[in-house]
Amino acid sequence: MKKVKIILNPSSGRQIIQRRIDAICKQLIDDGYTVSKFLTKEKNDAMYETIKCCSEDWDLIVACGGDGTVNEVAKGIVLGGRKIPVAILAAGTVNDFANYLDLPRTSGEFYEMIRNGNTLDVDLGRIKDEYFVNVAASGLLTNVGYQVLPETKAILGRMAYYIEGIKEIPKQKFKPISVKFESKEYTSTEDMLLFLISNSSSIGGFKKLAPKANVSDGLLDSIIIKKCDVQDLMSIFINIFSGEHIHHPSVEYFKTEKITIYTEDDVPIDIDGEYGGKLPATFEVVPNSFRILVR
């Protein structure tokens, strides 16, 4: 891997990320690598630059940003048709996917990961023409991710999501949504509060929200929180820290290759923290379609 394209979201992280990238660039150049840096300005810039890299002779892409930036790079890899390895340098607010994989953050360890060249092929999720690296969700508080302003995230970090979530609770009032789920493993019509279709176990900073998830098993983990009273809901959220929430009678948890979700309500979908259209939709796995560098 001698030609490295760095795709950087400058609004993710702070000055420390810029210094870390500069240190990595110096190490790579000193070791004979050819390095080019691309700074995103607008939504989908990372995706378009990745597609361009697929048609050229780049050996490696470094994706520096949050889950949204990684999402765009992954989508660009699929659309570009060449599985270029991607090294993920987490610089966002939550960084669920990078945290789940325990990817290095210091410049020295990150450089060594590139030098070692160990790769892992992981699954992606697909909804219509969109892809997700970590999670797709809908229902209670799932609109928080794309309602928080970038400048607020830069200043407050993860706390920005908690503050926005507290603001949203009085508006939503735990109103259930009538939804029909169809999959080989589970078919039912439910009044639900929230569903999550996840690739990794870490969602929203909660490391065991999908405790049995594996990014390379060719399956997506589905979590449905059905209509329940506030006391049961509090019990579910408390048990999320240990992963025991999946045994609650108001929670359905199963793995699937494909699930279709129908509703007549106006329900938006969150994809890796960004707005991803509305229900109804079919969610399916795209096995081993994204190659990443690991320790």
N, C-alpha and C positions, 0 to 999 in steps of 0.2 A: 504494500500500500504506500505509494510514493506521491500521489497527487491528492491533496486534501482540500475539500471545499468546506469552509465554515459558514453556516447559515445562522445568523445571530439576530434575535429579537432584542433590540436595544432597550425596549420598555420593560423587559423582564429583569428582575434582580436590580442590583445597584452598582456602584463603581467597583465594588470588589469583583464582580463578574467580568467587567472589562479588563481589570488587571490580571485575572486568572486566564482569560483568553489570550492576552498579550504574552503571558509567560508560556503558555502552551505553544503558541505560534513560534516563539523564539526557539524553544526546544526542538520543534519539528524542523524548522529551517536549518538550525545548526546540525541536525542529523541528516540533512540532504533531501528533505521532503520539499515538494512544491506546494505552497499554501496560498489560497485565495479566500478572502473574507467578503461575505455578502450580508448587508444589513437590511432587514425587512422594514417596510414603512406602513404597509396596509395589509388587511386581511388577504390571505391566499398568496402573498408574495413568496413565502417559504415553499409552498406547493409548486408554484410556477418555476422557481429556481431549481427545485429538485428534478422536475420533469426535464429541464434543460440539461442538468447534470447527467441524466440517464442517456441522453443522446450524444454526450461527449465522453471523454475518456477519464473521468474522475474515478479514483479508486476507493475513496471514502468520503462520507459526508459527516461533519460534526454538527449536530443540531443543538443549539444553545438557546434555551428558553424554557417556557413552562409546558404543560401538557398540550396546550393548543398549538404551539410551535411543532412539537413532536408529531401531533396529529396531522398537520399540513405536510410535513416531510414524508410521513408514512403514506399518505394519499398520493403524493407526488411519485413515490417509488412504484406504487401499484399502477398508476396511470402511465408512468414513463416506461414500464415494461422491462426494467433491468434492476435486479435486486442488489443494488449497491449497499455494502455494509454501512450502518449508521452508528456513530458514537454519540451518546446523549449526555450532554453536560447540563444538568438541571439548574435552572435559573429562575423558575417561576415562583408562584406563591405556595402551591401545595406539592406539586411534583410527585403524584401518586405512582406513576409507572416507574420512574427512576428509583424511587424509594423502595418499591417492591423488589426491584432487581438488585438493590444495594450497589448502585453504580457509583464510581469514585467521583469526588467533588474537588479535591485538591489538584492543582496543576500537575504536580509530580506523579501522583497515582493515575491521573487521567492519561498523561503522556505514556506511562508504562503500559496501560491498557491498550493504547493504539499500537505500541511497539510489539506487544505480545500477539495481537491479532486474533484473539479467541472470539468466536462468533456464536450466536444462538439464533435460530430461526423461530420467530414467535408468530402467533395468530393475530389477526385483526378481526374486528367486527364490521359488518356492512349493513347500512340502511339506505335503500334506494341507491343513489349515486354518492352517498357519503360513507366515510369509514371512521372507525374509532379504534384507538390504541388501547384505551383503558376502560371506559364506561359510557353507556348511554342510559339515560334516566328520564323519568317523567313523574309528575305528581308533586307532592308536598316539598316545597323549598328548592326544587331542582332548577328553578329559574334564577337562583341567587348568583351562580357563577358568572353569567353573562350580564348581570345587572350592575355588578360592582365596577366602578370606573377604573381604568388602568392606573391613573395617578393615585387613586385611593389604595389600590393593591400595593403600589410601589412604596407608599409611606407606612401603611399599617400591616402589610403582609397578610398572613392567614387570618388575623383578627378582623380584617375587612369583611370576610365571608360571614363570620359569626355575627358581626354588627348588622349586616344586611339581612341575615336570617332572622334575627330578633325583630327587625322592622317588618318582615314579611308575615310573621306568624299571625298578628291580629287581622291582616287582610285575608288570609286564607281560611282561618277558622276551622282547620282540619276537615274541610268539606270533602267527602268521598267522591270518587269518580266511578261511574259504571263502565266497566271494561270487560271485553271478551278476550281471553287468551287461547290461542290454538298452537299446540306443539305436539310432537309424538309423546312427550313425557307428561304433559299436563294440558288439559283443555277444560276451561271453566269460565263462567261469567261471574265477576266479583265486583263488589263495591270496594275499591281499593284507595289507599292514601298515597302509595308510592310504589313504583317498580324500578328495579335496577337490572341492567343487562351488562355483566362485567367480564372483563378478560383477566384482570388481576384481582388479588384479594384486597388491595388498598384503594379506598374510595373516599374522597373528601378529607383525607388525612387520617381516617380510621383504618388501621392496618388489617383488621380481621372482619371487615364488613361482608366480604365473600370468602369465608375462611377456607374453602376447599378449592379455590380457583388455582389454575395453572395455565400460564400463558402459552404453553406448547402442547396442550392436550387435545386440540382440535374441537374444543367445546366452549360455549359461553355459559357463565353462571347466572341464573335468573333468581332474583329476590323480589318477592311480592309482599308488601305489607298491607293487609286487608283492613277494612273498616274496623275500628276498635275505639274504646273510650280512652280518655287522656291518661288514666292510670296505667292501662295496658301499654299505651304508646311510650310512656316514660320507662316502663320496665324493659321494653324492646330496646330503646336507645341506651339504657344503662348497660345491658348485656352485650351491646355491640363491641365494647372494649375487649371482651373475652371470646367473642365469636359464638356465644351461647344463644344469641337472639334467634338463630335459625331454628331452634327447637320450640319457639313460642307458638301456640295454636293459631295466632293471627298472622303468622309468617309462612309463606311457601318458598322453599329453596330447592332448586334442581338444576341440573346441567342439560344443555341442549345444543344441537347444531343449528336449529332454526326455530323461531317463534314469531307468530303474527299476532298483533295486538290491535283490536278494533274498539272504537268508541264513537259516539255521536257528539260528545262534548268537544269544546275547543281546547285541546290539550297540546302544549308545546313539548318538544323533545330537547333535552340537553345532551350534546355529544362532546365528551372531553372538555366540559366547561364552557362550551359555546352553543349558541342557538342552532338547532339542527332540524328545523321544520316542525311538522305537527303529525299527530296520529290521525288515521291508522297507518301502521307501518309494519314491515317484516324485518326482523333482525336475524342475521345469519353469520356464521363464522367463515372466515377465509383463512384456511389453515396454512401455517408456515410461510406467510407471504411477506414478512418483514424481518430482515436480517440485522441484528444489532451486535455491537461489541460488548463483551462482558469481561469481568475480571478473570 
